[in-house]
Amino acid sequence: MHITDLPKINSLKVGRLYLKSAAVEDYITRCCRMVLRESQDRTLPMWRCGSATLVRFANANYVVMTRHQLGVRAGETPDKETLETVRIATGADRLTNILLQNCVFETGNHEEEYHDLLIFEAADDWKTKGVDSAYFYPVGGFCRQPRQISRLVGYPSLDGVIDEYHENFCPEAAGEINIKRSIMDCAFDPMFKTNASHYRRYRHHHANAVMDGYSGGAVFSIIGELGDLEVVLDGIVVRAGPNDIYVIDTDYLVTVLSEHKAK
């Protein structure tokens, strides 16, 4: 089933909004952005490094990515260069940027999959905020209800996504980029067993899909019954392969952000 197949007369709860089914995919994709890194090499000024998810908790905005996509080793603190060179693209064919501030991260438990997550505080304001259409998705705990639909959202490493920008790069002009986001159907795997905390598996049947680049993206699901449907954020992608998608669930985000706010 596609989200747009749901009856158009019904509204769905999407974070703090109520939307018709036709508008749901647009809003959940506003929460996921392509991640770029700026280089000192002006012949190759930008390169891509996966996806990021925008979330909101306790009246504060955050951007979630992974260590492995940014090259930050386990146990290490992201350095100043990382904060200054990461670019969270808008997804609207413009090279604008959501400004990042300090990073919230797991200092211990290196063996856990959730140690891969890096959560950056987003600035309250940035130069292009008015045109970015950013939507920071409210984070709640992981929902245990059956899922009607689940969707993986991210920016896979498809050919041509950034090639055009490199070919037309001019240091004196604003850059344009051909951004290709993806929304892929998937299904929660309730039979998956693991000793890893907050680690969930989803299955997909797109054998030839390019899965590189989804790290830092998100899985959203629709729960409830017709007339009382809600879109929930299930978790942040840390691994994706030919048949499986692995996420760190939102219970972890709630735990670490609650501890951060209490300090």
ROPALO-511523 format. One record per atom (N, C-alpha, C): x, y, z; residue in one letter. Coordinates in steps of 0.2 Angstrom, whole numbers, padded with zeros to 4 digits, always signed. Layout:
N
XYZa/...
***
This chain:
263
+0004-0006+0000m/+0000+0000+0000m/+0004+0006+0000m/+0002+0011-0004h/+0006+0018-0004h/+0002+0022+0001h/+0005+0027+0004i/+0002+0032+0008i/-0003+0036+0004i/-0002+0037-0002t/-0007+0041-0006t/-0013+0037-0008t/-0013+0030-0006d/-0019+0026-0007d/-0024+0026-0002d/-0022+0029+0004l/-0026+0030+0010l/-0032+0035+0008l/-0038+0034+0010p/-0043+0039+0008p/-0041+0046+0009p/-0043+0050+0004k/-0041+0057+0005k/-0045+0061+0010k/-0051+0059+0012i/-0055+0062+0016i/-0052+0062+0023i/-0048+0057+0025n/-0045+0057+0032n/-0039+0060+0032n/-0038+0063+0038s/-0031+0066+0040s/-0027+0062+0044s/-0021+0062+0044l/-0016+0058+0048l/-0012+0063+0052l/-0011+0061+0059k/-0007+0065+0063k/+0000+0064+0061k/+0004+0069+0060v/+0011+0069+0057v/+0015+0074+0062v/+0018+0071+0067g/+0021+0075+0072g/+0016+0079+0076g/+0017+0086+0075r/+0012+0090+0079r/+0007+0093+0074r/+0006+0090+0068l/+0002+0092+0062l/-0003+0087+0061l/-0009+0089+0058y/-0014+0084+0055y/-0014+0086+0047y/-0012+0081+0043l/-0012+0082+0036l/-0016+0077+0032l/-0018+0079+0026k/-0021+0074+0021k/-0016+0069+0019k/-0018+0063+0017s/-0013+0058+0015s/-0008+0061+0009s/-0011+0065+0004a/-0006+0067-0001a/-0001+0071+0001a/-0001+0074+0007a/+0004+0079+0009a/+0009+0075+0014a/+0008+0069+0016v/+0012+0066+0021v/+0019+0065+0019v/+0020+0062+0013e/+0027+0061+0011e/+0031+0067+0010e/+0028+0072+0008d/+0032+0079+0008d/+0034+0081+0015d/+0030+0080+0020y/+0032+0082+0026y/+0038+0078+0029y/+0037+0071+0029i/+0042+0067+0032i/+0049+0067+0028i/+0048+0069+0022t/+0055+0070+0018t/+0058+0076+0020t/+0054+0081+0022r/+0057+0087+0025r/+0062+0086+0031r/+0060+0080+0034c/+0064+0079+0040c/+0071+0075+0039c/+0072+0073+0033c/+0078+0070+0031c/+0082+0074+0025c/+0088+0075+0026r/+0092+0079+0022r/+0098+0076+0020r/+0101+0078+0014m/+0107+0075+0011m/+0113+0079+0015m/+0118+0075+0017v/+0124+0077+0021v/+0130+0078+0016v/+0133+0084+0016l/+0138+0086+0012l/+0144+0088+0016l/+0150+0087+0014r/+0156+0089+0017r/+0160+0094+0013r/+0162+0100+0016e/+0166+0105+0012e/+0173+0103+0012e/+0177+0104+0007s/+0184+0102+0006s/+0188+0109+0005s/+0194+0108+0007q/+0199+0114+0006q/+0201+0113-0001q/+0200+0108-0004d/+0202+0107-0011d/+0197+0110-0016d/+0199+0116-0019r/+0194+0119-0023r/+0192+0116-0029r/+0196+0111-0031t/+0194+0107-0037t/+0188+0102-0036t/+0188+0101-0029l/+0182+0096-0027l/+0179+0099-0021l/+0176+0104-0021p/+0174+0108-0015p/+0169+0105-0011p/+0165+0100-0013m/+0160+0096-0009m/+0160+0089-0011m/+0159+0085-0006w/+0157+0078-0007w/+0152+0076-0003w/+0148+0071-0005r/+0142+0068-0001r/+0144+0063+0004r/+0141+0063+0010c/+0142+0058+0015c/+0136+0056+0018c/+0131+0053+0015g/+0125+0050+0018g/+0119+0055+0019g/+0115+0053+0024s/+0109+0057+0026s/+0109+0059+0033s/+0104+0064+0034a/+0103+0066+0041a/+0096+0067+0043a/+0094+0066+0049t/+0087+0066+0051t/+0086+0072+0056t/+0081+0076+0055l/+0080+0082+0059l/+0074+0080+0064l/+0076+0081+0071v/+0071+0079+0076v/+0070+0085+0081v/+0065+0084+0085r/+0064+0090+0090r/+0062+0086+0096r/+0065+0088+0102f/+0064+0085+0108f/+0064+0091+0114f/+0059+0091+0118a/+0059+0096+0123a/+0060+0103+0121a/+0057+0105+0115n/+0057+0112+0113n/+0064+0114+0110n/+0068+0109+0108a/+0075+0110+0105a/+0075+0106+0099a/+0079+0108+0094n/+0080+0105+0087n/+0087+0102+0087n/+0087+0096+0084y/+0093+0092+0083y/+0093+0089+0076y/+0100+0088+0074v/+0101+0084+0068v/+0105+0078+0070v/+0102+0072+0067v/+0105+0066+0069v/+0109+0063+0063v/+0115+0061+0064m/+0119+0057+0059m/+0123+0051+0062m/+0127+0048+0058t/+0131+0043+0061t/+0139+0044+0061t/+0142+0041+0066r/+0150+0042+0066r/+0153+0039+0059r/+0151+0033+0057h/+0154+0030+0051h/+0153+0035+0045h/+0148+0038+0044q/+0147+0042+0038q/+0152+0049+0038q/+0153+0051+0045l/+0157+0057+0045l/+0165+0055+0047l/+0166+0049+0048g/+0173+0047+0049g/+0175+0048+0056g/+0170+0048+0061v/+0172+0049+0068v/+0173+0043+0071v/+0178+0041+0074r/+0179+0035+0077r/+0176+0034+0083r/+0175+0027+0085a/+0171+0026+0091a/+0175+0029+0097a/+0171+0032+0102g/+0174+0035+0108g/+0177+0042+0107g/+0178+0044+0101e/+0180+0051+0099e/+0175+0056+0099e/+0177+0062+0101t/+0173+0068+0101t/+0173+0071+0094t/+0168+0073+0090p/+0168+0076+0084p/+0172+0083+0085p/+0177+0084+0080d/+0181+0090+0081d/+0178+0096+0078d/+0181+0101+0079k/+0179+0108+0077k/+0178+0108+0069k/+0183+0104+0066e/+0183+0104+0058e/+0177+0101+0056e/+0174+0095+0059t/+0168+0092+0057t/+0162+0097+0058t/+0162+0100+0063l/+0156+0105+0064l/+0156+0111+0059l/+0162+0113+0057e/+0163+0118+0052e/+0162+0116+0045e/+0163+0109+0043t/+0163+0107+0036t/+0157+0103+0034t/+0153+0101+0039v/+0147+0097+0037v/+0142+0102+0035v/+0139+0100+0029r/+0133+0104+0027r/+0127+0100+0026r/+0122+0102+0029i/+0115+0099+0029i/+0111+0102+0024i/+0111+0099+0018a/+0108+0102+0012a/+0100+0103+0013a/+0097+0107+0010t/+0090+0108+0011t/+0085+0103+0007t/+0088+0100+0002g/+0084+0096-0002g/+0080+0099-0007g/+0081+0106-0009a/+0077+0109-0013a/+0082+0112-0019a/+0086+0108-0021d/+0091+0110-0027d/+0095+0116-0025d/+0096+0118-0019r/+0101+0123-0017r/+0106+0121-0012r/+0112+0124-0012l/+0117+0122-0007l/+0117+0127-0001l/+0111+0126+0002t/+0111+0130+0009t/+0113+0125+0014t/+0112+0128+0020n/+0115+0124+0026n/+0111+0125+0032n/+0109+0120+0036i/+0107+0121+0043i/+0113+0121+0048i/+0114+0126+0051l/+0120+0127+0056l/+0119+0122+0062l/+0125+0119+0063l/+0126+0114+0069l/+0129+0117+0074l/+0128+0115+0080q/+0131+0118+0086q/+0135+0112+0090q/+0135+0111+0096n/+0138+0106+0099n/+0135+0099+0098n/+0139+0094+0100c/+0136+0087+0098c/+0135+0083+0105c/+0129+0080+0105v/+0127+0075+0110v/+0129+0068+0108v/+0133+0065+0112f/+0135+0058+0109f/+0136+0053+0115f/+0136+0047+0114e/+0137+0042+0118e/+0145+0041+0120e/+0147+0042+0126t/+0154+0042+0128t/+0156+0035+0129t/+0152+0030+0131g/+0154+0023+0133g/+0150+0018+0128g/+0150+0012+0130n/+0147+0007+0127n/+0149+0007+0119n/+0155+0006+0118h/+0158+0006+0111h/+0155+0000+0107h/+0154-0005+0111e/+0152-0011+0107e/+0144-0011+0105e/+0140-0006+0107e/+0133-0006+0106e/+0133-0002+0099e/+0128-0004+0095e/+0126-0001+0089e/+0124+0006+0089e/+0121+0008+0095y/+0119+0015+0096y/+0125+0020+0097y/+0130+0017+0098h/+0136+0021+0099h/+0138+0025+0092h/+0135+0022+0087d/+0137+0025+0080d/+0133+0032+0079d/+0128+0033+0083l/+0124+0039+0082l/+0128+0045+0085l/+0127+0051+0081l/+0129+0058+0083l/+0123+0062+0083l/+0122+0066+0088i/+0116+0070+0088i/+0119+0077+0089i/+0117+0082+0084f/+0120+0088+0085f/+0114+0093+0086f/+0115+0098+0091e/+0111+0103+0092e/+0110+0108+0086e/+0105+0109+0083a/+0104+0114+0078a/+0103+0121+0080a/+0106+0126+0077a/+0106+0133+0078a/+0098+0135+0078a/+0097+0140+0082d/+0090+0142+0082d/+0088+0146+0076d/+0093+0149+0073d/+0092+0152+0067d/+0098+0151+0062d/+0097+0152+0055w/+0102+0151+0050w/+0100+0156+0044w/+0104+0157+0040k/+0103+0162+0035k/+0097+0161+0031k/+0096+0154+0029t/+0091+0153+0024t/+0085+0149+0027t/+0084+0150+0034k/+0079+0146+0037k/+0072+0147+0034k/+0071+0154+0032g/+0064+0155+0029g/+0062+0152+0023g/+0067+0149+0019v/+0066+0146+0013v/+0067+0138+0013v/+0070+0136+0019d/+0072+0129+0019d/+0067+0124+0020d/+0061+0126+0023s/+0055+0121+0024s/+0058+0116+0028s/+0062+0117+0033a/+0064+0111+0038a/+0058+0110+0042a/+0058+0103+0044y/+0053+0101+0048y/+0056+0096+0053y/+0057+0098+0059f/+0060+0094+0064f/+0055+0090+0068f/+0056+0083+0067y/+0050+0079+0069y/+0050+0077+0076y/+0045+0078+0079p/+0044+0077+0087p/+0046+0070+0088p/+0051+0069+0093v/+0053+0062+0095v/+0049+0060+0101v/+0046+0054+0100g/+0043+0050+0106g/+0046+0043+0106g/+0044+0039+0111g/+0046+0033+0112g/+0044+0028+0106g/+0048+0023+0105f/+0047+0018+0100f/+0040+0015+0101f/+0036+0015+0096c/+0029+0013+0096c/+0028+0005+0095c/+0025+0002+0100r/+0024-0006+0099r/+0018-0008+0096r/+0014-0003+0093q/+0008-0005+0089q/+0010-0008+0082q/+0005-0012+0080p/+0006-0015+0073p/+0007-0009+0068p/+0011-0010+0063r/+0012-0005+0058r/+0008-0006+0052r/+0004-0001+0049q/+0000-0002+0043q/+0005-0001+0037q/+0010+0004+0037i/+0014+0005+0032i/+0021+0007+0035i/+0027+0005+0032s/+0033+0008+0035s/+0037+0011+0029s/+0041+0016+0029r/+0044+0019+0024r/+0051+0021+0026r/+0056+0019+0022l/+0063+0021+0023l/+0064+0028+0019l/+0067+0033+0022v/+0068+0039+0019v/+0076+0041+0019v/+0079+0043+0014g/+0086+0045+0014g/+0088+0047+0007g/+0095+0048+0006y/+0098+0050+0000y/+0103+0045-0002y/+0101+0040-0006p/+0106+0035-0008p/+0111+0038-0013p/+0117+0035-0013s/+0122+0037-0017s/+0121+0035-0025s/+0116+0038-0028l/+0115+0037-0035l/+0120+0041-0039l/+0121+0038-0045d/+0125+0042-0050d/+0122+0048-0052d/+0126+0054-0053g/+0123+0060-0056g/+0121+0065-0050g/+0120+0063-0044v/+0117+0067-0039v/+0122+0073-0038v/+0128+0072-0038i/+0133+0078-0036i/+0137+0079-0042i/+0137+0075-0047d/+0142+0076-0053d/+0140+0083-0056d/+0134+0084-0057e/+0132+0091-0061e/+0135+0097-0057e/+0135+0096-0050y/+0138+0102-0046y/+0145+0103-0048y/+0149+0097-0048h/+0156+0097-0049h/+0158+0100-0056h/+0154+0098-0061e/+0155+0100-0067e/+0154+0107-0068e/+0149+0110-0065n/+0148+0117-0066n/+0150+0122-0060n/+0155+0119-0056f/+0157+0123-0050f/+0161+0129-0052f/+0158+0135-0049c/+0162+0141-0050c/+0162+0144-0043c/+0168+0146-0041p/+0169+0149-0034p/+0165+0155-0033p/+0164+0159-0038e/+0161+0165-0038e/+0153+0165-0038e/+0150+0159-0039a/+0143+0159-0040a/+0140+0154-0035a/+0134+0155-0034a/+0130+0150-0030a/+0129+0144-0033a/+0130+0138-0030g/+0130+0132-0033g/+0123+0129-0033g/+0121+0125-0038e/+0115+0121-0039e/+0117+0114-0039e/+0112+0110-0036i/+0114+0103-0035i/+0108+0099-0037i/+0109+0093-0040n/+0103+0088-0042n/+0102+0083-0036n/+0098+0085-0032i/+0097+0081-0026i/+0091+0076-0027i/+0093+0069-0026k/+0088+0064-0027k/+0087+0060-0020k/+0081+0061-0017r/+0079+0058-0011r/+0075+0052-0013r/+0075+0047-0009s/+0071+0041-0010s/+0067+0039-0004s/+0061+0037-0006i/+0056+0034-0001i/+0055+0027-0003i/+0057+0022+0001m/+0056+0015+0000m/+0052+0011+0005m/+0047+0007+0002d/+0043+0003+0007d/+0047-0002+0010d/+0046-0003+0016c/+0049-0009+0020c/+0044-0011+0025c/+0046-0016+0029a/+0042-0019+0034a/+0046-0021+0040a/+0043-0019+0046f/+0046-0021+0053f/+0046-0028+0054f/+0052-0031+0056d/+0053-0038+0057d/+0052-0039+0065d/+0046-0041+0067p/+0045-0043+0074p/+0049-0049+0077p/+0051-0053+0072m/+0055-0059+0074m/+0062-0058+0075m/+0065-0053+0073f/+0072-0051+0074f/+0074-0051+0081f/+0079-0055+0083k/+0082-0056+0090k/+0089-0054+0090k/+0091-0050+0095t/+0098-0047+0095t/+0099-0046+0102t/+0106-0046+0104n/+0108-0043+0111n/+0109-0036+0111n/+0109-0033+0105a/+0111-0026+0104a/+0105-0022+0107a/+0106-0017+0111s/+0100-0012+0113s/+0098-0008+0108s/+0091-0007+0108h/+0088-0002+0104h/+0089-0003+0096h/+0090-0009+0094y/+0092-0011+0088y/+0087-0015+0084y/+0084-0012+0079r/+0078-0015+0076r/+0079-0016+0068r/+0076-0021+0066r/+0077-0023+0059r/+0070-0022+0055r/+0071-0020+0049y/+0066-0019+0044y/+0068-0023+0038y/+0063-0026+0034r/+0065-0030+0028r/+0062-0026+0022r/+0066-0027+0016h/+0063-0024+0010h/+0065-0029+0004h/+0062-0028-0001h/+0062-0033-0007h/+0064-0029-0013h/+0069-0025-0013h/+0071-0021-0018h/+0079-0023-0019h/+0079-0029-0022a/+0086-0033-0023a/+0091-0028-0026a/+0089-0024-0031n/+0094-0021-0035n/+0095-0013-0033n/+0092-0012-0027a/+0092-0005-0025a/+0099-0003-0022a/+0101+0003-0023v/+0107+0006-0021v/+0106+0008-0013v/+0109+0005-0009m/+0108+0006-0001m/+0113+0010+0002m/+0119+0011-0002d/+0124+0016+0001d/+0121+0023+0002d/+0122+0026+0007g/+0120+0033+0008g/+0114+0034+0012g/+0111+0029+0014y/+0105+0029+0019y/+0106+0030+0026y/+0113+0029+0028s/+0115+0030+0035s/+0113+0037+0037s/+0110+0038+0043g/+0108+0044+0045g/+0101+0046+0043g/+0098+0042+0038g/+0091+0043+0036g/+0086+0040+0042g/+0080+0039+0040a/+0075+0037+0045a/+0070+0032+0042a/+0067+0028+0047v/+0061+0024+0045v/+0055+0027+0049v/+0050+0029+0045f/+0043+0031+0048f/+0038+0026+0047f/+0033+0025+0051s/+0028+0021+0050s/+0021+0024+0052s/+0016+0021+0049i/+0009+0023+0050i/+0006+0018+0055i/+0003+0020+0060i/+0000+0016+0065i/-0007+0018+0066i/-0011+0014+0069g/-0018+0015+0071g/-0023+0012+0066g/-0029+0014+0066e/-0035+0012+0062e/-0037+0018+0058e/-0041+0017+0052l/-0043+0022+0048l/-0048+0027+0052l/-0046+0033+0051g/-0050+0038+0055g/-0046+0040+0061g/-0041+0036+0063d/-0036+0038+0069d/-0029+0036+0067d/-0026+0038+0061l/-0020+0036+0059l/-0015+0041+0061l/-0009+0038+0063e/-0003+0043+0065e/+0003+0040+0062e/+0007+0045+0060v/+0014+0044+0057v/+0019+0044+0063v/+0023+0039+0064v/+0028+0039+0069v/+0035+0038+0067v/+0040+0041+0070l/+0047+0040+0068l/+0049+0034+0072l/+0051+0029+0068d/+0053+0023+0072d/+0061+0023+0074d/+0065+0026+0070g/+0072+0026+0071g/+0076+0029+0066g/+0083+0029+0067i/+0088+0031+0063i/+0092+0026+0060i/+0093+0026+0053v/+0096+0021+0050v/+0104+0021+0052v/+0107+0015+0053v/+0114+0014+0054v/+0117+0009+0050v/+0113+0005+0047r/+0115+0000+0042r/+0110-0002+0037r/+0111-0003+0031a/+0106-0005+0026a/+0110-0009+0020a/+0106-0015+0018g/+0109-0019+0014g/+0104-0022+0009g/+0106-0027+0005p/+0101-0029+0000p/+0094-0031+0002p/+0093-0034+0008n/+0087-0036+0010n/+0085-0033+0017n/+0090-0030+0021d/+0088-0028+0027d/+0090-0020+0029d/+0087-0017+0033i/+0088-0011+0036i/+0088-0011+0043i/+0093-0008+0046y/+0094-0008+0053y/+0094-0001+0056y/+0090+0000+0061v/+0089+0007+0064v/+0090+0006+0072v/+0092+0012+0074i/+0092+0013+0082i/+0086+0016+0083i/+0082+0013+0088d/+0075+0016+0089d/+0075+0022+0093d/+0069+0025+0093t/+0068+0032+0096t/+0068+0031+0103t/+0067+0025+0106d/+0068+0025+0114d/+0075+0027+0115d/+0080+0026+0111y/+0087+0028+0113y/+0087+0035+0112y/+0084+0038+0107l/+0085+0046+0106l/+0081+0049+0112l/+0076+0047+0115v/+0072+0050+0120v/+0077+0049+0127v/+0080+0043+0128t/+0084+0042+0133t/+0090+0047+0134t/+0094+0047+0128v/+0100+0051+0128v/+0098+0059+0128v/+0093+0061+0125l/+0091+0068+0125l/+0088+0070+0131l/+0085+0066+0135s/+0082+0067+0141s/+0088+0068+0146s/+0093+0064+0146e/+0099+0065+0150e/+0102+0071+0148e/+0103+0073+0142h/+0106+0079+0140h/+0103+0085+0143h/+0096+0085+0142k/+0092+0091+0144k/+0092+0092+0152k/+0093+0086+0156a/+0094+0086+0163a/+0100+0089+0166a/+0105+0089+0161k/+0112+0092+0164k/+0112+0099+0165k/
***
